[in-house]
Amino acid sequence: MKVSTEKTEGRQVVLEIGAEAEEVERSLDGAYKRLVQRAQVPGFRKGKAPRDMLERYIGRGALLEEALERLVPQLLNQAINEQGLEPIAQPDIEITQIEPLTFKATVPLSPTVELGDYRNISIEQEPVSVSDEDVDHVIQQLRAQQGTWVPVERPVQFGDMVTINVTGNADGKDILDKKDLQIQVHQGIPFPVPGFSEQLEGMVKGQDKEFTIALPDENAAGELAGKDCIFKVNVGEIKEQHLPELDDEFAKSLGQGFETADALREDIASHLQDMAQQNARRSYEDKAIDALIESSTIEFPAVIAEKEIDRLISGQESELQARKLSLEDYLRSQNKSREELREELKPVAIKNISGSLALGKLAEAEKIEVSAAELDEEIEIMATNAGEQGENMRQLFQSPGTRKSLENVIITRKTVQRLVQIASGEAEAQPAEAEPQAEQVQPQSNEAQPDPDQDQPEAAGDESKSGTPDTD
């Protein structure tokens, strides 16, 4: 066997392997001995036909195929061992020549991560505030939920609820035919198509109107995207909304224990402040992780990115199924293929993996660990929150695998907290040690390092983001 190697970008090694003639001959002889026991060659008892007669009967191609099914993996394993490689997934094999046998194998290796000067990451924290307008907006929504609709005899205005009969025809195809359709008229709403509500403004009860609107590119019927659609509308009843007065009685009517309108307003402001702080925290964490990635040198093979894309698509499928939709329906509505979706998700996958690998390396550098007591405390919190399923939750985390998965979740959470402390200047970084050389990083668990081959259970209460790779 002859082997040549070539390192490529993305932690992959290409092996070009050439088999010696005697190796191929031994494999062909082994293939003959296996096939002759299965083939019924005319004129010979099963298992007794000479090799030349069997080859003439089944064809040399069939004999070669049987031989190569075993020879190629054997030579590949031998070459990998001789080169001291440690693949993290099955290599891609391309047979470039049959006789003499030559093939290429692209071997994916473990990711490597070299942290940059992360201790000098500094990100300014933006102040969080909630305006009176934000509070007013929520209160207006609550009033709208409690409002009543009253018929009026006047032209349609924005904000009205209108009952209409409507048809729509594009390129000779009926795309809309509704009677007694209720629609709230607002500027800029996309239903049934952008610009439709604006055509209703000023119409009066009983009026007929015909108008044309170009269908948007994201129209569900992809072949009609951009086509002119002729709409015919007849206006029925027109209603305006009467909102309740913002007073103490309104606050009490919500049934949330508010005695006064001021108490309602204070509660809304507090809730909005909490939400704003949570969003600001998540945004700050994302910026810190982005800075960590930017300062690091990270390499990983394409197979890990492909596995992460698979995970992202699987998540999308689950979300769609919860809404009684399929991925195929979604792709058709977007006029998009699976290949286009995968390409669209590729940058997301790369960022997820890079962040996960960088955080895993940072956890090592900062010596972040989780004690058994911390792990047990986390499990107990999860079990308590699970209510009647609490005991099942405790049993689930008795196994070493699930405990390790949860441990990695907590490590990542603590690592992000440590990174935020460094980036915000809230804590002094640990004394710098000699920077290690880039090391091979073995994939770890949920929120730590991407695992291309194994799914781990997701821990309840995990603060990880949906885009974080499912890892082991």
C-alpha positions, -999 to 999 in steps of 0.1 A, spaced: 0 0 0 12 35 -9 -1 65 10 3 102 4 -13 129 27 -25 164 21 -38 187 49 -67 209 38 -85 237 55 -111 229 81 -93 202 100 -93 176 73 -66 154 58 -69 139 24 -53 105 20 -45 91 -14 -41 54 -11 -28 30 -38 -32 -7 -33 -3 -31 -42 -11 -58 -68 -7 -86 -43 -31 -69 -19 -58 -67 -46 -51 -103 -56 -56 -115 -20 -88 -96 -18 -101 -110 -51 -93 -145 -39 -112 -139 -7 -141 -125 -27 -141 -156 -49 -142 -179 -19 -172 -160 -5 -191 -157 -38 -185 -193 -50 -205 -205 -19 -235 -185 -30 -234 -187 -68 -249 -216 -88 -225 -219 -118 -239 -242 -145 -221 -275 -146 -206 -272 -111 -219 -280 -77 -223 -250 -54 -189 -240 -40 -169 -261 -65 -166 -238 -96 -131 -227 -103 -124 -190 -100 -120 -184 -137 -154 -200 -144 -171 -180 -116 -156 -148 -129 -168 -156 -164 -203 -164 -151 -208 -134 -128 -184 -110 -145 -152 -95 -133 -170 -63 -122 -190 -83 -96 -160 -100 -83 -141 -67 -80 -171 -51 -62 -171 -78 -36 -134 -75 -31 -133 -38 -28 -161 -37 -2 -137 -53 22 -103 -41 8 -110 -4 7 -120 -1 45 -91 -24 54 -66 -2 36 -82 30 49 -80 18 85 -44 7 80 -35 41 65 -52 61 93 -34 41 119 0 45 101 -5 83 99 -16 85 135 -49 102 127 -80 102 149 -111 107 128 -142 121 145 -165 108 118 -166 84 88 -142 96 61 -156 104 26 -142 79 1 -137 85 -37 -124 56 -58 -103 73 -85 -91 41 -103 -101 5 -102 -71 -13 -118 -47 -6 -102 -68 4 -72 -64 40 -61 -88 59 -39 -89 92 -19 -103 95 16 -111 128 32 -106 123 70 -123 148 94 -103 155 125 -111 170 159 -116 207 160 -88 230 173 -93 262 193 -66 288 202 -80 315 224 -69 351 217 -64 377 243 -98 373 257 -89 389 290 -88 423 272 -123 419 258 -142 450 269 -178 458 259 -198 488 271 -231 480 287 -260 500 273 -285 515 298 -319 499 300 -350 520 303 -387 519 298 -405 549 285 -440 562 293 -448 555 256 -439 518 261 -463 516 291 -490 535 272 -487 510 243 -493 480 266 -522 497 283 -537 505 249 -535 469 239 -553 459 272 -580 485 265 -584 471 229 -588 436 243 -617 449 265 -632 472 238 -665 468 221 -673 472 184 -701 495 174 -717 499 139 -713 533 123 -727 550 92 -696 567 77 -667 559 53 -641 534 64 -613 547 85 -581 531 97 -588 511 128 -623 501 118 -636 465 116 -652 459 82 -672 430 69 -666 424 32 -673 401 3 -641 397 -17 -627 378 -47 -591 379 -61 -580 366 -95 -544 365 -107 -533 352 -141 -567 336 -146 -566 318 -112 -589 324 -83 -567 330 -52 -594 345 -29 -632 341 -26 -646 350 8 -680 362 19 -686 380 52 -649 383 58 -641 405 88 -609 425 85 -595 452 107 -583 480 85 -547 491 94 -520 507 74 -492 484 63 -508 450 73 -499 422 49 -533 405 49 -545 394 25 -517 412 6 -498 445 13 -518 475 2 -552 458 5 -563 477 36 -553 510 21 -578 504 -8 -607 500 17 -601 534 34 -629 558 24 -653 532 11 -689 532 24 -714 505 32 -728 488 1 -701 501 -22 -684 479 -48 -648 485 -58 -623 468 -82 -586 474 -79 -553 457 -88 -523 448 -66 -492 430 -76 -488 399 -55 -457 399 -33 -427 376 -39 -434 356 -8 -469 347 -20 -479 311 -11 -485 303 -48 -449 308 -59 -457 308 -96 -479 338 -91 -453 359 -73 -452 394 -88 -484 388 -109 -511 415 -109 -542 404 -89 -576 419 -96 -596 422 -64 -634 429 -63 -647 441 -30 -682 448 -16 -684 465 18 -709 454 43 -710 465 79 -685 491 93 -677 491 130 -655 513 151 -640 503 184 -651 520 217 -624 516 243 -631 515 281 -619 545 301 -586 541 318 -597 543 354 -597 522 386 -628 502 374 -609 492 343 -579 481 363 -602 460 386 -620 445 356 -588 428 344 -590 404 374 -554 405 382 -558 421 417 -552 457 407 -572 482 427 -562 513 409 -551 524 374 -518 536 389 -511 502 404 -518 487 369 -494 511 353 -467 505 379 -470 467 374 -467 471 336 -437 493 339 -420 468 363 -427 439 339 -414 458 309 -383 468 328 -376 431 337 -381 421 301 -359 449 288 -331 438 313 -334 402 302 -332 411 266 -302 434 273 -285 406 292 -289 382 263 -278 408 238 -247 415 259 -239 378 262 -242 375 224 -218 404 219 -193 390 244 -194 355 227 -190 372 193 -159 390 206 -145 358 220 -150 341 186 -134 371 168 -103 369 191 -99 331 187 -86 309 160 -110 280 155 -110 252 130 -134 223 125 -143 199 97 -173 205 75 -191 174 88 -197 191 122 -214 221 104 -235 196 84 -246 179 116 -255 213 132 -275 222 101 -294 189 105 -301 198 141 -314 233 132 -337 218 105 -350 192 129 -358 220 153 -377 239 126 -396 207 118 -407 203 154 -419 239 156 -438 235 123 -454 202 135 -466 219 166 -485 243 143 -498 213 122 -475 221 93 -448 202 76 -414 214 65 -423 207 29 -454 230 32 -432 257 46 -406 253 18 -433 254 -8 -447 286 7 -413 302 6 -406 288 -29 -374 273 -15 -357 239 -17 -341 219 11 -307 227 -4 -314 264 -3 -326 261 33 -294 243 43 -273 270 26 -293 297 44 -286 280 78 -249 274 72 -238 308 87 -260 302 117 -245 267 122 -209 280 118 -215 307 144 -232 282 168 -203 258 166 -176 285 168 -193 299 199 -197 265 215 -160 255 208 -147 289 221 -167 287 253 -155 252 259 -119 263 256 -126 293 278 -140 270 304 -107 251 304 -86 282 305 -106 297 334 -108 263 352 -146 264 354 -160 233 371 -192 220 385 -193 203 419 -215 173 427 -235 195 451 -241 221 424 -253 194 400 -276 179 426 -290 214 435 -298 220 398 -315 186 394 -336 194 425 -347 228 411 -357 211 379 -376 184 397 -394 209 418 -404 229 387 -416 197 370 -444 192 396 -459 158 393 -432 147 370 -405 156 395 -396 121 405 -393 110 369 -369 140 364 -348 128 394 -347 93 380 -337 106 345 -307 123 360 -295 92 378 -276 80 347 -240 91 342 -248 103 306 -276 126 315 -257 140 345 -228 147 323 -250 165 298 -265 187 326 -230 193 340 -219 206 306 -250 229 304 -241 244 338 -204 247 329 -214 267 298 -237 289 317 -210 296 343 -185 302 314 -208 328 298 -212 345 332 -174 346 336 -170 360 301 -196 387 309 -177 396 341 -145 400 321 -161 420 292 -179 443 316 -150 448 339 -169 435 369 -143 411 379 -105 409 376 -94 382 352 -73 354 367 -35 359 364 -24 351 329 -5 318 324 16 308 294 -8 306 265 -11 269 254 -7 259 218 -39 252 198 -52 219 210 -75 193 195 -109 198 211 -131 168 216 -168 176 212 -185 180 246 -221 182 257 -251 205 253 -239 241 249 -203 231 251 -189 214 220 -207 201 189 -211 163 187 -216 152 151 -229 118 160 -249 118 193 -279 137 206 -281 145 243 -313 151 263 -321 188 268 -322 198 304 -353 216 316 -346 252 327 -316 254 303 -309 290 295 -292 281 263 -304 297 231 -322 276 204 -293 282 180 -267 265 203 -256 233 188 -268 201 204 -235 187 217 -219 160 236 
